[in-house]
Amino acid sequence: MLNNIQDIQALLQGPKFPDREFIRSGATFGEVYAMAAGFRAAFSGPEYEGASLCLAVDDRAVMAAVLLAALAGGPTLLLPYAFSAQALARMQQLTGFTTAIADGDRALPPGTTIIRPPARTSAAQAPCAQVSPQAELLRIFTGGSTGTPQIWSKTGGNLFGEGFSLARHFAVTEKDCLVATVPPYHIYGLLFSVILPLVSGASVVMATPSFPGEIGEVIWEQGATLLAGIPPHYRALRGKTVAASSLRLAFSSAGMLDAEDNEAFCQLNKVGIAEVYGSTETGGIATRNRHLGETSFTAFPDVSWQIKDERLCVRSPFLSPELPVADDGFFTTGDRVERSGTSQFILKGRVDGVTKVGGKRVDLEEVRGVIKKVPKVSDCVVMALPDSGGREHRIVALVQGGEVDMKLLRQTLADSLEFYALPRVLKMINRIPLQENGKYDRDAIIQLLESN
């Protein structure tokens, strides 16, 4: 952690490669730092002391500049999970922000004061030489399955420390060029397509391709060496060649990567996928590359871990400050794990009611609550069955009530939940199987849900 703090201090002294492109065929590192100095000057007024600013930005160069300025003593930034009017209005209700940094037209609440990016110059100015890595830098809003966001704080040490750690672990340097299929206002996109290039000197492509043809085209055109994708995109890429000879490594996060999707990509494109396991609140915890024969996860060097009551516990400099930790500094996650050998672990599933579908959080109790509001529903069980990768993400529901209007039930679910939170299997039954002790018979329920 000491090395990370020293690296963060050095980062604010100015760009190491001022004339090198931060954005491929776009802004240089010198221009990013000049923008950062401009933002830092704008933040110096008394009205920004103790304030929180909405970061309504998806330009990676502007994002990098704002983060540098905030790291150098600027206001706390608020990162929305979407730029829709509903998401931004909800965030304002929760935080009371009155000012936003925006790089384009955004559906910001009426009356919001907007700060636009300063004009780009080539002067490689440093925003500030002093920084407190433990000061709150960012509050990240993550979307919930019913639109109720969770909020996680991140310090400069959390975010930039993780960036330096990733750069060291994966040997990312100024020779690399990264393509990301996720936008920079999601934590995975922020870390891998803004912070990681910023701390390593690598360049990043401004575009965020998501269709298979686009991904391959951008990689070829830009000579990319690194690809940061998510499981749904690797699923869409099955059977398609996207990797140019320049690509040396791919990343996957925001959910577990299906083993068959991983194998298909690696075999066809002759490059491995480094899966990064973690969450918004924990930061990156561990990684594996099945192309190299790694079936289990190995923790990153800065992360310590142990198993307690089958649950993974981690001690890490990347944990959000509000997470409850024990006296020894360990946070107990919601994942069940099994030790593999002396230093690796295997994920066995979740112990709480939160799962991920396509990288989106879904609260199973919220889904159950929607179902139980439908007339004639007397009980229901909502589960996330494990996929081949070992994490639960396929939502299914068994509903008790012989006279339930299925059309009404499906319509209620569609009106109340995001599409990714809808049960993929929805079955009716007169009585949900129970064990002798009165608890749900999980095995019998799964058998019913998986039967035709």
N, C-alpha and C positions, 0 to 999 in steps of 0.2 A: 504493500500500500504506500510506503514511503516513496518508492520510485514513481508511483502514479502521481503523487502530490508534486514532486519535483518536475515531472513531465508537464503537469498542468500549469505550473508557474512559468516554465519555459515557453509554453504555447502562447501565452499572452505577451511575450516580449516582441513578437512579430513573426511573420511567416519565414519559414526556413527556405522556401522556394517561391519567392514573390512573383516570378514571371511564369511559373508553371501553371498549367490549367487546372483549376479545381473542378469546374464543369468542362467536360470534353467539348472543345470548340466553343467555349463560352468564357465565363468569368475566371480570372486568374486568382491565385491565392492572395496576391497583393490587392486586388480589387475587393475581395472578401474582407480583408482586414481594414481597408479604407471604409467600407460600408459599416463595419463594426465600430470603428472610431466615430463615424457619424451618428450611429444609433446611441453610442455611449454618451456623446455630447447632448443628444436630445433627451436622454434619461436623467440628466444632471439637475433638472429643475425640482423644486421642493414638492411639486404636485405628484412626483413619482416615488417619493420616499415612502416605503411601506406599501406601495400600490401593487396591484396585480394586473398584467396586461394580457389580453387574449392574443394568441399567436395564430392568426388566420392566414397562414402562409404555406404554399407547397413548392415554392421555388427553393431548390436546395442551397443555392448560394446565399439567398436572403436568410434562410433558416440558419445557416452556419454563422452568418454575421450577427444575427440577433442573439444567438447562443453565446458567442464570444463576448458581446457587449454585456449581457446579463451576468455571465461568469465573472466579468471584471467589476462587478458591483452594481449592476442594474436591477430593475424590479423583478419580482417573481413572474414567470411566464405561465400562461394557462394554455394547454394544448388540447383542443377539442378532438373528439373521435370522428367527427364529420363536420362538414361546412354547411349543412342544411339549416334552414331557419329554425327548425324545431330544436336541433342539437345546440345551436348557439344561444337561443333564447333560454333553454334549460340551464346551460352553463352560467348565463348571467344571473338567473334566479338563485343559483347555488352560491355564486361568488360575489355578485354585485359589481362586476367589472364595468368600467365606463369608457375604457380606451382599448383599442385593438391595433395591432400591426397587421396590415393587409397588403398583399402584393397584387391584388386584382379585385374584381367585384365580388363581394361576399354578402350573404344574407344576414348581416349583423343587425342586432336590435336597434330600433330607432333611437337617435340621440347619441349613439356611440361615436366618440372621437377617434378618428382614424389617423394613424401614423404611416406614411408611405416610406418605402426604402429610399435612402438618400442617393443622389446621383453617383454613379460609379466613377471612380478615378483610379489611376494606376499607382497612387501613393501607397506604399506598404506601411501604413501607420499601425501602431499597436494600440488597442483600446485602453489598456491599463496594465500596470506591472504588479498590482497587488490583488490578491484573491483569497477568499476563505472557502476552501473546497467543501466544508461542512454546511455552508449556508444553502438554504433552499433555492434551487434554480428554477425548477419546473414542477407544475402540477399536471399530471396526465389524466385525462378523462377517458375511461374505457366504456364502450357501449354495453349495456345489459340486454338480455333477451326481450324485455318489455319496455326498453327505452329508459330504464333507471341507471344512470352512469355510476361507476365507481371512480374514486379519485385517489391517485397515488402520488405522493411527493417524491421528488428526486433532487438530490444535491448535485453540485458540480462534481464532487468526488465520485458519486454514484455513476453518473453518465460518462464523464470524460475519463474517469479511471477505468471503466469497463471498455471504453474505446481503445485506450492504450493497451489494455490487457488482450483484447482481441487482435490488435495489430501485431503484438509480440507472438501470440500463440499461433496465428496463421501466417506469420511472416509477410504481412502486407506492407508494401513499400511504395515509394514514388514511381516505381515501374509498373504498378498495377492500374487497371481501369475497371471500374465496377458498374454493372447494370443491375438495377433493382426492379422487381415487379410489384413492389408495394410502395405506397406514397410515404413521404417523410413525416407526416403527422401521425403515423402509427409507430409505436415504440421500436419495433423491429426495423422499419424503414428509417427511422431517425438514427438509430445506432449504426446501421450498416451502410446507409447511403448519404449520411451527413457527417456524423461524428467520426466514424472510422476513416473515411478519406481525409477529413480535416486534420486528424492527429498523425496520420501516416504519410501524408504527401501524395496519396493516390488521387487519381481523377475519378469523377463519377459522371455518368451520362444523365442529362436532365430528364429525358423521357422516362416514363414509367410504363413499359409495355406489359400487357397482360394476356393477349391472345398468342397462341403458339407461333404463328407466322411472324408477328411483330417481334417477339422475343428473339427468335433466331435471326431476323433481319438486323436488329440493333446490335446483337453480339458480333455479327459478321462485319457490319459497316464500321463499328467503333473499335474493332480489335480488342474486345473486352477480355480480361483475364479472370474476372470474378463475376459470378451470378448469384444474387440474393433473391430467392424465390420462396413461395409458400406451397404447402402440400396440394391445394387444388390446382395450382399451375403445373406442378409436376405430373399430376393426374392427366391434365389436358395435353401434356407434351408426350404422352406415351405413344410410341411408334413414330415419333418425329425427330429428325436430326436438327439440332439447333446450335451445337457447339462448333465454333471455328477452331482452328489449330491453336489460336491464342489462349483459349479458355483453359485455365489450370485447376480451378476449383469452383464448386457451387456450394451454396448454403441453403438450408431450409430451417424455418422456425415457425412460430405461431400455430403450433399443433403438430401431432405426430405424423411423420411421413410413412405412407403405406409401403410395405416391403417390396411389393411387386412394382410399384411406381418407381421406387428407388432403383431396383435392379434394371428395369427397362431403360431408364435414363442413362445410367452408368454404362451399360453394355453398348448402347447405341452411340453414345457421345464420347466414350472412352475417358470419362472424367468422373471423379467421385463427388458425392454430396456430403458435406459436413453438417450433420443435424445439430442444431443448438437447442438444448432443452432449458427452459426457464419460463419466467412470466414477467409481466410488467413490474410487479412489486418486488420480485426477487432478483431481477436481472438474470443474466446468463449463469447457469449452474454447471452444466456439463455438456459434452459433445461426443459424437461418434461418427465414424465414416465406414459404413458397411462395405463400401467398395474396397476398403483395406482390410476387410475381415473383422472389423470391430462390431460385435453384436451387442455389447454392453456399453453403458455410458461411463465416461471418465470425467471427473470434475475438473474445471479449469484450475490452474495453479493457485489463484487467489482465493479459491473457495474450499472450505473444509466441510465435511459431511459425516453424518452418523445415522444409524437407524434406531428408532425407539418405537416400540409397539408396532412394528412393520411400517412405520411412517418415516419418510425422509426428513432429516433435520439438517439445516445448512447454516453456516456462519460465513458471511461474505461482506466485503466492503460495498457491494452493489445493492444491498437490501434497502428498500424504502424506509425512511426513519420511523414511520408510524407502526411498522410491523412489530408485534410483541415478541421479544426474545427472552430466553431464559438467562439465568445468572451467568452462564458460560458463553452467552452470546449467540446461541443457536436458535433459529426460528424453525418451528415445526410446520412443514408444508402439508398440503392435502393429498399428497401422492403416496401410495403404497409402493414399496420397493423391496427388492431382494438382492442381497449381496452376491456379486459374481467375482470369484477369485479374491484377491487381496485388496484391490483398489478400484473396482468397478461395481456398478449396480445395474439392475434391470428394473424397468418400470412395470408395475403390475396393475395400475389403475388408480382411480380416485377414491377417497374415503368420504368426501363431502358431496354436496349436491350440485357442484359447479363443474361443467365440462366445457369442451370447445368443439365447435363444428365449423370447419373451414376457417379456423383461426379466430372465430367469434365466441365470446363467452355466453353460455346458456345456463341459467339457474333452473334446475329441474323442479324445484319446489314452486317456482313461479309458473311453470308450465302446468304442474299439477293443480295449482290454485285456479287457473283459468278453466280447466276441465271440470273441476268440482262445482263451479258456478252454474253449469248447464243443468236445466231441470231434469230430474229423474236419475242423475248420477249420484249414486250412494257412496262410491269409493273409487279410487283409481291408484295405479302404480305407474310412475314414470321412471324409466331407466335409461341409462346410456350404456349400451352393450359394447364390449371391447372390439376394436378392429384388429387387423393382423399386426399392427405396429405396437399393440399393447396398451394404448390409451383409449378411454371411453369417449366416443364421439357420435355414435349412431343412436339417435333418440327414438325410443319406442314407448308405447303406452297401452296398458290393459285397463279397461274401464268396466266397472261393475254397475249394472242397471239394465234390465231386459227391455225397458220401454224408452230408452234414450233415443232422441231424434238425431241420427248420425249426420244428417245434412246440417242441422243447426249446430251440432258440435264442431264440425269441420269449419263452418263459417265463423263461429265464435273464436276458434283458434287462429284463423287467418286474419281476423279483425284485431286480435289482441297481441299477436306475437310477430316478430320479424320472421321472414321466410326460413332462415336457417335454424330457427328454434322449433319449427313445426315437427311433430313426430312423424318419422318415416313409416312406422307401423302403428296402426291404431285399431285395436280389437275390442269387441264387446264380450262380456261374460256375465253369467248370472251371479257367480260368487268367486271372488279372488281366492286362490289356494292359500291356506294358512298352515303353519306348522302346529304341532301339539301345544307349544307354548304361546300360541296366539300371534306369533310374528309371521310376516309374509314368507311364503315358501318360495324363495328366490329361484331355485332350480326349476320348480314346476312352472313358475311364471315365465321364465326364459324359454322353456320348452313350448309353452303355449304361444308365445310371441313369435318364435322362430318356425312354428309349424305352418303349413299352407292352409 
